[in-house]
Amino acid sequence: MARAIGKFQRLNPLLHRRVSLPLWVSLLGLVLALSLILGSAVPTLAQTSASTTQTPATPSDKLTEEIKLLAKSEVEDNILRRTDFVIKLYSNNSAGLTSPKIRAIYDEEYSKQVETKDFWRLMLIGIIGIVAILVLVAVFLINRRSLGRFVKRLTSVSVSLPFGIGQVNWQPDLTERRAAWSLYVELVTRIATQSLESDQGLLREALNSLYDLFKATRQILKDAGPDVGASRESVGGIAIAVLNQGLRPFLSTWHPRLQEWEAQRPDNISPKEHETNWSEKSQLRSELELLRENLEQYAKALAEIVGVQT
């Protein structure tokens, strides 16, 4: 029993090492959202000088610098180009700048600032993209063992099964693998699948454990749904065959026979002593051991389907 529990603690790939594809998708979505948010804030990055800053020498130079600074400020604030407004604003200037000249100064500087802002926006998006790729590569490297298991489920498995089922080859999908893991855990943690020495345990406990395994298997298949399959080349079909060809005949034979003997137990005799006096106890223990060996083969097949080592 302790060995079986040890196996259960070691072998849990579907619960502790699931593939992190959803994490990758979420991470990529987060990075893209961050790109859009930061991209919209890029105007603050267009802080390059509107022109080579020098102390204006003439009123015309001063007004030209003022128009350029206005164009730069409007690009930073995401204000659409408004050439006519600027011409009207500075039309009555004392520096001698004509409307065509004002238009040329403003439009040229505005276009220059837009190009600068676009450059930094693309640069930032490129940097974020590179970081995203590096993060995804890191996640892939961390989870490459889980990814290997994910790819492995797409490959064929070949298992040898007891109870006359024989060799089965097919490609189990993720639903079947999860069901196989649940079946495996139920199987290897039960008393009936452990070797029962002649002087150990009660036969009734072993039969009850097998009966509980029968019920647990049916529940796992019902919870898994039709995707788990019912054909011979499916986890559902294999489990049903084990029930009908292995557990059901054994229980239908020995449960009533043991029950009949138990009904004859005197009040002053313990269940253990009464079982010891049963003439068929050796035969039942012998057949239990044979059944245990077949169930162990079944457990190994389930482990192969899941992709764990036993």
PyMOL commands that set and color helices and strands:
alter all, ss='L'
color gray80, all
select helices_A, chain A and resi 2-10+13-16+21-40+42-45+59-76+83-90+99-142+144-152+174-188+191-193+203-224+226-228+235-262+271-276+281-306
alter helices_A, ss='H'
color red, helices_A
select strands_A, chain A and resi 157-161+166-170
alter strands_A, ss='S'
color yellow, strands_A
deselect
rebuild
show_as cartoon
